[in-house]
């Protein structure tokens, strides 16, 4: 049918005979090379055909399809959109217009612009309901946007017809059904996908999803994880910043750092889970024993997930000791809303409330409130994030009241030999509320923090070795609070 449309369409285009003949010869050669997978030769011939007949929508269309194969998506879109524009200048068959629109939508899909792709695929599907491929990509695009309910009718229509792509459609339909809480129907689709999907990664994913469904039982414990991290640090100076204190000493030192974590996850329903855990942090210095820190943290979290949204509530009571003496008790309440924009991007909005009890300085007793907005991009090779937060702290003595603004960003990327490179930077502005009696001015701090690390996983990801360098420069209009801190740490993390 596609070839009949093409022949009829060529006959309808009116151009000078010589130009048409030469353009047609190059076009035919381009088709030949395109079908053989020789995309550079196809590109060359389609470009020659367009020099002789620059407004020919058929030639523009095939050039756009060639650029798709070459993964030059911007050039593909440019030519496909021009082909669509020129098509309106000729009395072309509707099927030819739908084919161009499909390829434009498919290019958006390959660029992971799933919102644009889904809108176009849905529009074409309404005009051409018999086009199974368009219907499939409409469903998958909606799925990638997180619109599982809207994606399901398109995918189920394909699975019910037992077509060549029904295995692939069954995989995505199975996840949509699982999100809707229809476990029995989800299992049926995943079993079919496991047997009939052509793409091996979807076969493997179907098996994983089936195992996950079988394991997940309402009101039962089905997830446990534990980790242990041990690191050895070199410090050019010691600072009690881990317990929110400005106390410092300008002496180099080495330290041993340990962090242990144990968590269990309880699945209450398909959309709701509860996490209970305990974390222990220890920092022992070689020389400056009065800066040794011990921290114990209890984690109680409830997580609700519905479609694109995840809502989390956390209670984190934390006890700190410094030099084996009670130092600080924090009751932290945290609520977090996560919006999944697409497969790679999500946005987090969180609110924190802390109640602070300082055992050694009652003037610092008080509370703080914080708002945080973070955007995260993540794919198989890299992760990028940016964050802005504001914290307002009120204490028993107004000298310790402050407003803090944080800007935080960074990225990580997998490099050669599976080594992950991570870079991050943070800039903090901290303005105190009260005027000092001694200096007759309000304290103002600005802090620059930079980190770079190299890490590699071993034993199938159960063990991670990391080498990290931290730099922190705190500027203040009160000289006693200025410092330049540099830490180097090598650590091993083991996950159970």
Protein Blocks (a to p, Z undefined) as FASTA:
>chain_A
ZZmmmmmmmmmpccdfklmmmmmmmmmmmmmmmmnopaklmmmmmmmmmmmmmmlmklmm
mmmmmmmmnopaklmmmmmmmmmmmmmmpccdfklmmmmmmmmmmmmmmnopaklmmmmm
mmmmmmmmmlmklmmmmmmmmmmnopamlmmmmmmmmmmnopaklmmmmmmmmmmmmmno
paklmmmmmmmmmmmomblklmmmmmmmmmmmmmpcghiafbdcddddddddddfbdcfk
lnopabdcddddddddddddddddddfblmbccdddddddddddfklmmlcccddddddd
ddddehjbccddddddddddeehiafbdcddddddddddfblmbccdddddddddddfkl
mklgccddddddddddddfkbccdddddddddddfblklgccddddddddddddehhiac
dddddddddddfbdcfklopacddddddddddddddeehhiaccdddddddddddfblkl
gccdddddddddddZZ
